[in-house]
Amino acid sequence: MNDAAHYDVVIAGGAAIGAAVAWQLLAVDGGAKKIAVIERDRMFRDASTSRSAASIRQQFSTPENIRLSQYGLEFLAGMAERQSPQADPGLILGGYLILASQTGLAALQDNHRVQTAEGAPIRFLDARALAKSFPWLVCDAIAAGAFGEACEGWFDADALLQFFWRDLRAAGVPLIEAEITAIDTAPGRVTNVRLADGRNIGCGALVNACGPGAGALAALAGRLLPVEPRKRTVFVVDCPAAPDGLPLVADPSGIWVRPEGRYHLAGYSPPAAHDQTADPHDLEPDHGLFEETLWPALAERIPVFETLKVINAWAGHYDFNTLDQNAVIGPDPELPNFIYANGFSGHGLQHAPGVGRAVAEWLTFGAYRSIDLSVFAYDRIAQNRPLIERAVI
Ligand SMILES: Cc1cc2nc3c(=O)[nH]c(=O)nc-3n(C[C@H](O)[C@H](O)[C@H](O)COP(=O)(O)OP(=O)(O)OC[C@H]3O[C@@H](n4cnc5c(N)ncnc54)[C@H](O)[C@@H]3O)c2cc1C
């Protein structure tokens, strides 16, 4: 590549969101635009995508998030049919069971109303119905639960990413392995990105798909994006006595658990007051968390987990939007050829196919054609007008 390289669309970050944008651009405009993906690690070792719990649900409070998940589910279900068996995303519809205490009851009810209006088949269960349906659950201090057995579950994040990249490679979309260290602008537009190895790449449009690093990328263009890394540890546990057919259970204490093959995954989201910005290089699992917080709460809710063995653990970073835990999608008002696809706050993997399609439509038609995502526009950041997503796990 020479110094004068120029692409119609440069995508910064090539994991789930960046790859989905590129894949959907090919699908929407038939390859009319010359595109390149710039990614600092072609193995995606530290990307959120590779460290995700890879689950998909329709239990959100923002209608557009529900629609993105519905499209994501359709996309995953269709993947195996669209390509070879190796593209099978391993989708398992195990369901989500989201529990609420008396304090969270009104929010659970409100969310359920929104979900029902969006056609999401979520069952609302009071404490008595919960105890009947899930005899292994201790319902003390639980007021109700919402269960999406037919439309929620988990899948293989790497299979989704490889599915995108197989097609992108076949279509000749370059993955330029380098770190973007500077962004040059002219009045009203981004002109080019500069790479750590000295290369300079011109761009008609620049898409920010940098995950937890999205705030740092925006800062290179002189823009404020309140997206930062927040560390989350996932534990792999062996619990032979765990009930068959356990859904993903999300407890009001902040812990969650779900099956993964013959093991289970478990994690914990801390309350806002204890949730700190993470060092982007710190990917050391928080081992103390298991004994101190996660295990006691898990065993209290589902007592068979009193006996278990921790098999493994890993840490990753949520792409956390500190304003409202919701996505920021669409053009920057000051630099309209700088497009955000960021801030998913722990649910970006399932939304990648739909976000990719929306951004591709925006880049091609200057408007959303399938799912209108204008609620996620950057304007609310500038105006400090949060669009709170209340169902963040
Ligand atoms: C523990 C954990 C559990 C999760 N569970 C779920 C879940 O169950 N369901 C769900 O939907 N989501 C989940 N998520 C969130 C989900 O993984 C992310 O929202 C999603 O993967 C974001 O994808 P992305 O492509 O935007 O970011 P990433 O996957 O982080 O990719 C960003 C890429 O940009 C590259 N990059 C960054 N800066 C630069 C630069 N300056 N130059 C070049 N390249 C750069 C990085 O190397 C990286 O590969 C979870 C996340 C974590 C950490």
The ligand as a MOL file (V3000), in Angstrom:
LIG
                    3D

  0  0  0     0  0            999 V3000
M  V30 BEGIN CTAB
M  V30 COUNTS 53 58 0 0 0
M  V30 BEGIN ATOM
M  V30 1 C -17.5470 -10.1560 29.4050 0
M  V30 2 C -18.4260 -9.6310 28.3090 0
M  V30 3 C -19.6710 -10.2200 28.1110 0
M  V30 4 C -20.4830 -9.7730 27.0770 0
M  V30 5 N -21.6670 -10.4190 26.8430 0
M  V30 6 C -22.4300 -10.0590 25.7920 0
M  V30 7 C -23.5930 -10.7900 25.4740 0
M  V30 8 O -23.9310 -11.7470 26.1410 0
M  V30 9 N -24.3130 -10.4070 24.3910 0
M  V30 10 C -23.9530 -9.3270 23.6210 0
M  V30 11 O -24.6520 -9.0110 22.6690 0
M  V30 12 N -22.8520 -8.6080 23.9120 0
M  V30 13 C -22.0880 -8.9430 24.9630 0
M  V30 14 N -20.9620 -8.2430 25.2730 0
M  V30 15 C -20.6840 -7.0040 24.5400 0
M  V30 16 C -20.1570 -7.2790 23.1640 0
M  V30 17 O -19.1300 -8.2270 23.2380 0
M  V30 18 C -19.6800 -5.9720 22.5410 0
M  V30 19 O -20.6950 -4.9930 22.6440 0
M  V30 20 C -19.3530 -6.1520 21.0730 0
M  V30 21 O -18.4920 -7.2620 20.9040 0
M  V30 22 C -18.6980 -4.9050 20.5430 0
M  V30 23 O -18.1370 -5.1830 19.2760 0
M  V30 24 P -17.1740 -4.1270 18.6200 0
M  V30 25 O -16.7700 -4.6910 17.3120 0
M  V30 26 O -17.8260 -2.7890 18.6530 0
M  V30 27 O -15.9650 -4.0110 19.6390 0
M  V30 28 P -14.7160 -4.9720 19.8350 0
M  V30 29 O -15.0980 -6.3870 19.7190 0
M  V30 30 O -14.0300 -4.5550 21.0930 0
M  V30 31 O -13.8150 -4.6040 18.6040 0
M  V30 32 C -13.1900 -3.3450 18.4740 0
M  V30 33 C -11.9650 -3.5480 17.6220 0
M  V30 34 O -11.4070 -2.2710 17.3530 0
M  V30 35 C -9.9930 -2.4170 17.3650 0
M  V30 36 N -9.4340 -1.0890 17.6480 0
M  V30 37 C -9.7010 -0.3000 18.7130 0
M  V30 38 N -9.0370 0.8590 18.6140 0
M  V30 39 C -8.3210 0.8020 17.4710 0
M  V30 40 C -7.4330 1.7080 16.8190 0
M  V30 41 N -7.1450 2.9070 17.3420 0
M  V30 42 N -6.8780 1.3110 15.6460 0
M  V30 43 C -7.1660 0.0970 15.0940 0
M  V30 44 N -8.0020 -0.8020 15.6750 0
M  V30 45 C -8.5770 -0.4460 16.8420 0
M  V30 46 C -9.7140 -3.4360 18.4720 0
M  V30 47 O -8.4740 -4.0720 18.2990 0
M  V30 48 C -10.8930 -4.3840 18.3330 0
M  V30 49 O -10.5910 -5.5320 17.5670 0
M  V30 50 C -20.0850 -8.6740 26.2730 0
M  V30 51 C -18.8490 -8.0790 26.4780 0
M  V30 52 C -18.0190 -8.5600 27.4830 0
M  V30 53 C -16.6790 -7.9290 27.6770 0
M  V30 END ATOM
M  V30 BEGIN BOND
M  V30 1 1 1 2
M  V30 2 1 2 3
M  V30 3 2 2 52
M  V30 4 2 3 4
M  V30 5 1 4 5
M  V30 6 1 4 50
M  V30 7 2 5 6
M  V30 8 1 6 7
M  V30 9 1 6 13
M  V30 10 2 7 8
M  V30 11 1 7 9
M  V30 12 1 9 10
M  V30 13 2 10 11
M  V30 14 1 10 12
M  V30 15 2 12 13
M  V30 16 1 13 14
M  V30 17 1 14 15
M  V30 18 1 14 50
M  V30 19 1 15 16
M  V30 20 1 16 17
M  V30 21 1 16 18
M  V30 22 1 18 19
M  V30 23 1 18 20
M  V30 24 1 20 21
M  V30 25 1 20 22
M  V30 26 1 22 23
M  V30 27 1 23 24
M  V30 28 2 24 25
M  V30 29 1 24 26
M  V30 30 1 24 27
M  V30 31 1 27 28
M  V30 32 2 28 29
M  V30 33 1 28 30
M  V30 34 1 28 31
M  V30 35 1 31 32
M  V30 36 1 32 33
M  V30 37 1 33 34
M  V30 38 1 33 48
M  V30 39 1 34 35
M  V30 40 1 35 36
M  V30 41 1 35 46
M  V30 42 1 36 37
M  V30 43 1 36 45
M  V30 44 2 37 38
M  V30 45 1 38 39
M  V30 46 1 39 40
M  V30 47 2 39 45
M  V30 48 1 40 41
M  V30 49 2 40 42
M  V30 50 1 42 43
M  V30 51 2 43 44
M  V30 52 1 44 45
M  V30 53 1 46 47
M  V30 54 1 46 48
M  V30 55 1 48 49
M  V30 56 2 50 51
M  V30 57 1 51 52
M  V30 58 1 52 53
M  V30 END BOND
M  V30 END CTAB
M  END
